[in-house]
Amino acid sequence: MKKGIITVVGKDRVGIISEVCAYLAKDNINILDISQTIVQGFFNMMMIVDVNNITKPFGEVVDELDQLGNKIGVTIKLQHEEIFNKMHRL
């Protein structure tokens, strides 16, 4: 299974999770695990997602999530799991 790591960071507001999840559902991206916290008004979410069934290029999904983040006032990043793991290895 090919997995992706999505991070979402920004000022908290109503609807962030809803907007991100609606995009993922539309593009057939299944959420495997999710963690989110709000600290002093700042929203932080990390998702592990299944990207096996996306119907468009991975880079296009990355760009669209970036655009969605701009629209809703947060930063959204999607990376392949392998890249994320290599970047965070000690």
C-alpha positions in Angstrom: 0.0 0.0 0.0 1.3 3.4 -0.9 0.9 5.9 1.9 1.1 9.6 2.2 1.6 12.0 5.1 -0.6 15.1 5.3 0.2 17.9 7.7 -2.2 20.8 8.3 -1.0 23.8 10.4 -2.6 27.3 11.0 -4.8 29.4 13.1 -7.8 27.5 14.2 -11.2 28.1 12.7 -14.5 26.2 12.1 -14.4 23.7 9.2 -10.7 22.9 8.7 -11.1 19.2 9.2 -14.4 19.1 7.2 -12.8 20.9 4.2 -9.7 18.7 4.1 -11.7 15.5 4.5 -14.2 16.5 1.8 -11.3 17.0 -0.6 -9.8 13.6 0.3 -13.1 11.8 -0.1 -13.7 13.4 -3.5 -10.3 12.1 -4.7 -10.7 8.6 -3.2 -8.0 9.1 -0.6 -8.7 7.1 2.5 -7.6 8.3 5.9 -5.8 5.5 7.8 -4.9 7.5 10.9 -5.4 11.0 12.1 -4.2 13.1 15.0 -5.1 16.8 15.6 -4.5 19.2 18.4 -5.3 22.9 19.1 -2.7 24.7 21.2 -3.5 28.3 22.1 -5.6 28.9 19.0 -3.2 27.1 16.6 -4.5 24.1 14.7 -2.2 21.1 14.0 -3.2 17.9 12.2 -1.3 15.0 10.8 -2.9 12.3 8.7 -1.6 9.0 7.3 -3.6 8.4 4.1 -3.8 5.6 1.5 -2.9 7.0 -1.9 -3.2 3.8 -3.9 -6.5 4.7 -5.5 -6.0 8.4 -6.5 -6.9 8.9 -10.2 -4.6 11.9 -10.9 -0.9 12.4 -10.5 0.4 12.7 -7.0 1.9 16.1 -7.7 -1.5 17.4 -8.8 -3.0 16.3 -5.5 -0.1 18.1 -3.7 -0.8 21.3 -5.6 -4.6 21.1 -5.0 -4.1 20.6 -1.3 -1.8 23.6 -1.2 -4.4 25.7 -3.0 -7.1 24.4 -0.6 -4.9 25.4 2.3 -4.5 28.9 0.9 -8.3 29.2 0.5 -9.0 28.2 4.1 -6.1 29.9 5.7 -3.8 27.0 6.7 -0.7 25.3 5.3 -1.4 21.8 3.9 1.5 19.6 2.8 1.4 16.0 1.4 4.5 13.9 1.1 5.1 10.2 0.2 5.6 8.2 3.4 9.1 7.2 2.3 10.2 10.8 1.9 8.7 11.8 5.2 10.4 8.9 7.0 13.8 9.7 5.4 13.5 13.4 6.3 12.7 12.5 10.0 15.3 9.8 10.5 17.8 10.4 13.3 
